[in-house]
Amino acid sequence: MRTEELPERERAAWDAYRRGGAEWELRREEVRKDPLLARFVVQNAAREMVATFERSRLQTKPIADGPFERAQAELVALKEYSTPLLVQSLQVKDGVVAFLAGDVLVRIGASAVLPTAGLLGDARAETRRRAAELLGKLPADAAAEADVLAQLGVVVTKDPEWIVRAQAAQALALRGSQAKLTAHPTGVLCRALLDTDPAVAIAAAQGLSLLDDLRCFSRLVDALEHASGRGEPKLVVEIERTLASVSRDSKKRAPTQWRSWWEANQKRLQAERS
């Protein structure tokens, strides 16, 4: 629909947005108080963002007030209206639209965490994977963090698709480390070391290195023995890296040697970390 075909209120608001400057800064606050008008501006800013994305990529230097940058900034400024639309965009098949929506949600920050977590139960595996990936990038939401970690833990344990489980394992470690809530993520990732898909087990080992929680040590040694017995060299390498990181000892050892080492050094390590 062309601008001149819009109803008067919408046309006036969109014309003010396009002119920008101080006029729009004042007008935005009026728009914010009108949910219907605010959603109209947000929907059109989202269209503008997608339509101007390719052109913005050709620029050698970012333009702060270019149409793409302005559209993104507007979606952040009106986040209370844009967040539901952007989260919904994570469900579309168009990867560019979903990428752009996720990029803006990261800029919006903690208030986008719970709406994004709501997609972890989506019917489409790609939507669940996108939601998990985004949760690995979003900052902590103190009030909701324990619940989000629990949701991610369920996905790591029960999602039918390996790629979703692996992405959720990464997100669980990132969020647990950031929020310094390591007990639940460590328990979940310890169990995921024995996932039937090696990619999930590798993601779990990498996540445990990030969490750096001594409670995972014995489970890592057991997993090392299991992976060695099953002939999974890539997983063996990742577990060995995690053992080296958690123990602060880079020497390679067989599982039986690690168990002896742990018995001799456990109390010292726990005292150093307390």
C-alpha positions in Angstrom: 0.0 0.0 0.0 1.3 3.4 -1.0 1.6 6.1 1.7 -1.1 8.2 0.2 -3.5 5.3 0.5 -3.1 5.0 4.2 -5.7 6.3 6.7 -4.9 9.8 8.0 -3.5 8.8 11.4 -1.2 6.2 10.0 0.0 8.4 7.1 0.8 11.2 9.5 2.7 9.0 11.8 4.7 7.3 9.0 5.5 10.6 7.3 6.8 11.9 10.7 9.0 8.8 11.1 10.4 9.2 7.6 11.3 12.9 8.3 13.0 11.8 11.5 14.8 14.3 13.7 13.3 16.1 16.7 9.8 16.0 15.3 9.8 12.2 15.3 11.4 12.0 18.7 8.4 13.9 20.1 5.9 12.1 17.9 7.1 8.7 19.0 6.0 9.3 22.6 2.5 10.0 21.3 2.6 6.9 19.2 3.8 4.8 22.1 0.6 5.7 24.0 -1.6 4.4 21.1 -1.1 0.6 20.8 -2.7 0.4 17.3 -0.6 3.2 15.9 2.5 1.8 17.6 2.0 -1.6 16.1 1.5 0.0 12.7 4.9 1.8 13.0 6.6 -1.3 14.2 5.3 -3.5 11.4 6.4 -1.0 8.8 9.8 -0.5 10.4 10.3 -4.2 10.3 9.4 -4.3 6.6 11.8 -1.4 6.0 14.6 -3.2 7.8 14.2 -6.3 5.7 13.8 -4.3 2.4 16.9 -2.3 3.0 19.1 -5.0 4.4 20.9 -6.0 1.2 21.6 -2.4 0.3 23.1 -1.8 3.7 25.5 -4.7 3.3 27.0 -3.0 0.2 28.0 0.1 2.2 31.7 0.3 3.0 30.9 2.2 6.3 27.8 2.0 8.5 25.4 4.9 8.2 23.9 5.8 11.5 20.8 7.4 10.0 20.5 5.1 7.0 17.0 3.5 6.4 18.2 0.1 7.6 19.9 1.4 10.8 16.9 3.7 11.5 14.5 0.9 11.2 16.5 -1.3 13.6 16.8 1.5 16.1 13.1 2.2 16.0 12.3 -1.4 16.7 14.5 -1.2 19.8 13.0 2.1 20.8 9.5 0.6 20.6 10.5 -2.7 22.1 7.3 -3.3 24.0 5.5 -3.5 20.7 8.2 -4.9 18.5 9.3 -7.8 20.6 6.2 -10.0 19.9 6.5 -9.4 16.2 10.2 -10.1 16.1 9.8 -13.3 18.1 7.1 -14.4 15.7 9.6 -13.7 12.9 11.9 -16.3 14.3 9.3 -18.9 13.1 9.3 -17.9 9.4 11.1 -20.1 6.9 13.1 -17.1 5.5 16.4 -17.3 7.2 17.3 -13.6 6.5 14.1 -12.4 8.2 14.8 -14.7 11.2 18.4 -13.5 11.4 17.4 -9.8 11.3 14.7 -10.4 13.9 17.2 -12.2 16.2 19.8 -9.4 15.8 17.3 -6.8 17.0 16.1 -9.0 19.9 19.7 -9.2 21.1 19.8 -5.4 21.0 16.5 -5.3 22.9 18.1 -7.4 25.6 16.8 -9.1 28.7 13.1 -8.3 28.1 13.3 -10.6 25.0 14.4 -13.6 27.0 11.0 -15.0 28.1 9.2 -14.5 24.8 12.1 -16.2 23.0 12.1 -19.1 25.5 8.4 -19.6 24.6 9.6 -20.9 21.2 11.5 -23.8 22.7 8.4 -25.9 22.4 7.6 -24.9 18.8 6.6 -27.6 16.4 9.4 -26.8 13.9 12.9 -28.0 14.8 14.5 -25.0 13.1 12.4 -22.6 15.2 13.5 -24.4 18.4 17.1 -24.3 17.3 16.9 -20.6 16.5 15.3 -19.9 19.9 18.1 -21.8 21.7 20.8 -20.1 19.7 19.3 -16.7 20.5 19.0 -17.6 24.2 22.8 -18.2 24.1 23.2 -14.5 23.1 20.6 -12.7 25.2 21.7 -11.3 28.6 20.4 -12.7 31.8 17.0 -11.9 33.1 17.4 -12.2 36.8 13.7 -12.8 37.6 13.3 -15.5 34.9 16.8 -17.1 34.7 16.1 -20.2 36.7 13.0 -21.0 34.7 14.8 -20.4 31.4 17.6 -22.7 32.4 15.1 -25.3 33.4 13.4 -25.0 30.0 16.8 -25.3 28.2 17.6 -28.4 30.3 14.4 -30.1 29.1 15.3 -29.4 25.5 18.9 -30.8 26.0 17.5 -33.9 27.5 14.3 -34.6 25.5 14.2 -32.8 22.1 14.0 -35.4 19.3 16.4 -33.5 17.0 20.2 -33.6 17.7 20.8 -30.2 16.3 18.3 -28.6 18.7 19.8 -30.5 21.7 23.3 -29.4 20.8 22.3 -25.8 20.4 20.4 -25.9 23.7 23.4 -27.4 25.4 25.5 -24.5 24.2 22.9 -22.0 25.4 22.5 -23.6 28.7 26.2 -23.4 29.4 26.5 -19.8 28.2 23.5 -18.6 30.3 24.5 -20.7 33.4 28.0 -19.3 33.3 26.8 -15.7 32.8 24.3 -15.9 35.6 26.7 -17.9 37.8 24.0 -20.6 38.2 26.0 -23.7 37.4 24.5 -26.5 39.5 21.5 -27.3 37.2 23.3 -26.8 33.9 26.2 -28.9 35.1 23.9 -31.8 36.0 22.1 -31.6 32.6 25.3 -31.4 30.6 26.9 -34.3 32.5 24.0 -36.5 31.4 24.3 -35.2 27.9 27.9 -36.4 27.7 26.3 -39.8 27.0 23.9 -38.5 24.3 23.4 -40.9 21.4 24.6 -38.2 19.0 28.3 -37.3 19.3 27.6 -33.7 18.3 25.4 -33.2 21.4 28.0 -34.9 23.6 30.7 -32.6 22.2 28.6 -29.5 22.9 28.0 -30.8 26.4 31.8 -31.2 27.0 32.5 -27.7 25.7 29.7 -26.3 27.9 31.1 -28.0 31.0 34.5 -26.4 30.3 32.7 -23.0 30.2 30.8 -23.7 33.5 34.0 -24.8 35.2 32.2 -26.7 38.0 34.1 -29.4 39.8 31.0 -31.4 40.3 31.3 -32.6 36.7 34.8 -34.1 37.1 33.9 -37.7 37.8 31.3 -37.7 35.1 33.8 -36.4 32.6 36.2 -39.2 33.5 33.4 -41.8 33.0 32.5 -40.2 29.7 36.1 -40.3 28.6 36.2 -44.0 29.3 32.9 -44.5 27.4 33.9 -42.4 24.4 37.3 -44.2 24.2 35.6 -47.6 24.3 33.2 -46.6 21.5 35.9 -45.2 19.3 34.7 -41.6 19.2 38.0 -39.6 18.8 36.5 -36.1 18.4 34.5 -36.6 21.6 37.6 -37.9 23.4 39.5 -34.8 22.4 36.8 -32.5 23.7 36.5 -34.3 27.0 40.3 -34.2 27.4 40.2 -30.5 26.8 37.5 -30.0 29.4 39.3 -32.2 32.0 42.4 -30.1 31.4 40.5 -26.9 31.8 38.6 -27.9 34.9 41.6 -29.5 36.6 44.1 -26.8 35.6 46.3 -29.7 34.6 47.1 -30.2 30.9 48.6 -33.7 31.2 46.8 -36.4 29.3 45.7 -39.4 31.4 43.8 -42.6 31.0 40.5 -42.7 32.9 42.0 -44.9 35.7 44.9 -42.3 36.0 42.4 -39.4 36.2 40.5 -41.2 39.0 43.6 -41.5 41.0 44.6 -38.0 40.3 41.1 -36.8 41.4 41.3 -38.8 44.6 44.6 -37.1 45.4 43.7 -33.6 44.4 39.9 -33.2 45.0 40.1 -31.5 48.4 42.8 -29.1 47.2 40.8 -28.1 44.2 37.6 -27.6 46.2 39.4 -25.5 48.7 40.9 -23.3 46.0 37.5 -22.8 44.4 35.6 -22.1 47.6 
